[in-house]
Amino acid sequence: MDRIADSAFFAAAAWIGATRNDALLFWAAIVALTASYLVSYVRAKAESLGVSAAVGPAPREARLVILLIGLAAWALTGSLPLFVTAVAAVALLAAITLLQRIVVVARTLGAAR
């Protein structure tokens, strides 16, 4: 269910970016969607191998809060750039979280050999 909600949110953001010719919003939404899926996948895969991968600056809850703040700011002020900034921040933080989890898992599994 979480992934469906994330997909709907980021797909809507990408659609808004595409219809408004906002390349930053479009690509940030695509990166955020992809990185968010992979963050969850890497953690689940690591845990199936007996490795903890709960690292990174942006677990799902933090990403959701940032998105909701950006959406609320846009709704209250009518300023789309506030929403674009939130989506771009989530994309960046999700990518950083993904890379950190990959490094932690690779190091842990490499050390176990």
Secondary structure, DSSP 8 states (H G I E B T S, - for coil): -HHHHHHHHHHHHHHHHHHTT-HHHHHHHHHHHHHHHHHHHHHHHHHHTT-----SS--HHHHHHHHHHHHHHHHHH--HHHHHHHHHHHHHHHHHHHHHHHHHHHHHHHHT-
